[in-house]
């Protein structure tokens, strides 16, 4: 296997792995030899994903995790250590969106849910992942932000707030732990055809949103996951603190 994409023996933790980018990334890492610890608040869903992946011969465990709970995030890392001896790769992918609405209509409950899952959920994950990686002397963390974390997001202000915070966590973590050989980056997709998008936007709305991009369409999950694999690659040893747009050209406009 090309060493650029050889994850043989690497232990990868992925949150939000029951569907979307988390599920597809888990499948792709398994093909390349990784051992997987998958979690999601949807326990049934993530266990189904794990069962499917295990059928191919990959080593995988799955568990329920509400990333808004520090204790549950710790339990995921503890499970990885118990099952596979450590954590080489961590992908903080779990997140939620909110309905489109103007900033002046955003109430406290929306702010609270965005902060609890999209911000605290990333920090809680990083906290325990980094503690283990410091013991190991190495590690790689990839946080899933958004184009809404790099620029304004009309009608999505609370989501943009949270995803900007993920970028702040990413860059700060990269600076704090670079000398410990822990790489921390973020990926920032434009609207991508995962359930988070397709559950609220019908085909007509998807086409309308897609016109924002110079490539005149929304992203495909496989396109985002391809970039995630490159960012996580064991051969990609000098990239840290970067927030990479996968956006069909939106950030160039």
QUIMOQUI-V927516 format. One record per backbone hydrogen bond with DSSP energy under -0.5 kcal/mol. CO is the residue of the C=O (numbers start at 1). NH is the residue of the N-H. E is the energy in kcal/mol with one decimal. If there is no record, write none. Layout:
co = {CO CO}
nh = {NH NH}
e = {E E}
This chain:
co = {2 3 5 7 10 10 11 11 12 13 14 16 16 19 19 20 21 22 23 24 25 26 27 28 29 29 30 32 33 35 36 37 38 39 39 40 41 42 43 44 45 46 47 48 49 50 51 53 53 54 58 59 61 63 65 66 68 69 70 71 72 73 74 75 76 77 78 79 80 80 80 81 88 89 90 90 91 91 92 102 103 107 108 109 110 111 112 113 114 114 115 115 116 119 119 120 121 122 123 124 125 126 127 128 129 130 131 132 133 133 139 140 141 142 143 143 146 147 147 153 155 156 157 158 159 160 161 162 163 164 165 166 167 168 169 170 171 172 173 174 177 177 178 181 181 183 184 185 186 187 188 189 191 192 194 194 195 197 197 200 202 203 204 205 206 207 209 210 210 213 219 220 220 221 222 223 224 225 226 227 228 229 233 235 238 242 242 244 246 247 248 249 250}
nh = {5 6 7 10 12 35 88 89 37 91 39 19 22 22 23 24 25 26 27 28 29 30 31 32 32 34 33 7 9 12 61 14 63 16 17 65 43 46 47 48 49 50 51 52 53 54 55 56 58 57 60 36 38 40 67 69 70 73 74 75 76 77 78 79 80 81 82 83 84 85 86 85 140 13 92 142 15 93 144 105 106 111 112 113 114 115 116 117 118 119 119 120 121 122 123 124 125 126 127 128 129 130 131 132 133 134 135 136 137 138 183 90 185 92 145 187 149 150 151 156 101 160 161 162 163 164 165 166 167 168 169 170 171 172 173 174 175 176 177 178 180 182 181 139 183 141 241 143 244 145 246 147 219 194 197 198 199 200 201 202 206 207 208 209 210 211 212 213 217 216 193 223 224 225 226 227 228 229 230 231 232 233 236 237 240 186 244 188 190 250 215 252 253}
e = {-1.8 -0.8 -0.8 -2.2 -0.6 -3.2 -1.8 -2.6 -2.6 -2.9 -2.0 -0.5 -0.5 -0.7 -1.4 -2.2 -2.8 -2.1 -2.1 -2.2 -2.8 -2.2 -1.7 -0.8 -0.6 -2.2 -1.7 -1.8 -2.2 -3.1 -2.1 -2.4 -1.8 -0.7 -2.2 -1.6 -1.3 -2.4 -2.1 -1.7 -2.0 -2.3 -2.3 -2.1 -2.2 -2.9 -1.4 -1.6 -1.1 -2.0 -0.6 -2.6 -2.8 -1.3 -0.8 -2.3 -0.6 -1.9 -2.2 -2.0 -1.5 -1.6 -2.8 -2.1 -2.0 -2.3 -2.5 -2.7 -2.8 -0.6 -0.9 -1.6 -1.8 -2.7 -0.6 -2.8 -2.3 -1.4 -2.3 -2.1 -1.5 -1.9 -2.9 -2.1 -2.3 -2.5 -2.6 -2.1 -1.6 -0.7 -0.9 -3.2 -0.6 -0.5 -2.5 -3.4 -1.4 -2.9 -2.6 -1.6 -2.3 -3.2 -1.7 -1.6 -2.4 -2.7 -1.1 -1.7 -2.0 -1.4 -2.4 -2.3 -2.3 -1.9 -0.9 -2.2 -1.8 -1.4 -1.5 -2.6 -2.0 -2.6 -2.5 -2.1 -2.6 -2.4 -1.8 -1.6 -1.4 -1.9 -2.5 -2.4 -2.6 -2.2 -2.6 -2.2 -1.8 -2.5 -2.4 -0.9 -0.9 -1.7 -1.8 -1.3 -0.6 -3.1 -2.9 -2.8 -2.5 -2.5 -1.7 -2.4 -2.5 -2.8 -1.6 -2.7 -2.1 -1.3 -2.0 -0.5 -2.7 -2.3 -1.9 -2.6 -2.6 -1.2 -1.9 -1.3 -0.6 -2.4 -2.6 -1.3 -1.4 -2.7 -1.8 -1.1 -2.1 -2.5 -1.6 -2.3 -2.0 -1.0 -1.8 -1.5 -0.6 -2.9 -0.6 -3.4 -2.1 -1.4 -1.5 -1.4 -1.5}
